[in-house]
Amino acid sequence: METESRAFAMRAHGGQKYGDQPYVAHLDEVVGILKEYGYTDEPTLAAGYLHDTLEDTDTSAATLSQLFSEHVGTAVQAMTDEKGLTRRERKALTYARMANEINGFAMSDGFPVAIGTAMRVKLADRLANLRSSVRSNPGLLAMYRKEAVAFRDALYLPNHSDAMWLEYDSLIAGVTP
């Protein structure tokens, strides 16, 4: 599923760029971070490659569910940014929705695996963006630092992806892990 999801994402994103690199460079970094932290199951890696397809392409969640699995389609849909006129509006709506999904399920006995996948991939995506910003874009890093509290409040759940959160907190604080 990893190879197929990477190929699908490359086709879907077409000529899009991540900075001056082909978009797949960002997707590879997100999946690399997931692997680095031990998340190597096929649905998580597929969701890592597909995490931006609903936001940035004409792909539908139904297509992802049909081609990859309902788990993957649900996870990608759960982490996809809401529509909004500004980044601030999109992120506020997205974080509020994700917090409700995470906290609603965390209080029950039925925490869906797909929501856990969405949390990890969204965090890996942010780590990839932070690492890139530390290397070459201090302006973007400042923006991520302004969003840090809202991002953490929305996605953090104790005892889930703690090692990734440690790196996140270090990068936000300006300490290289």
Phi, psi and omega in degrees: 000329181298312181298317181293319180291324177295315180297318179298314181298320179298316178294315184296318182281344176050237184272010179299152182241155169242098190067236179257011181252159172301148185303329182299337178299318177294316180297318177299321180293318178300312180295323176299320178294317177303314179295319180304324181265011173088010179265093188241008179291148186303315179298323179293315180293321177297315178297326177299316179289329187261003192301334181256003186294325180287328180283320194249359181223180179268019178288144178254158176297324178299321178297316179297317179297319181291316184280327188245306174168161176296324177304310181295312180301317179294317180298313181296318179297320182296329182263358183286135180296143174290164175282148178186162183284331182230164176301316181303314180294314179301313183292318179300315179294317181295313182296321178297316179296313181296320178298318178297317179297312183294309183290325177298317180282328182296333181276353180250177178273355188248051179296111184293138179302322182297327178290320175299319176299314180301316179301311183296317182292319178299319178292318177297322177298315180293322177298318177299317179294320178294314179301316179297318180293321177299319181291321193210006183212080182298331178295317178292322177300318179298321178297315179297325178293325177294329181272356192302314183295314180297319179298312182294316180301325182283321190253341186287133173223124183307141177068023175232116176060037185302321180296322177294320179295326177298316177295317179305308181299322179295315180293320178297321181283349180087019178251123180284123182292000000 
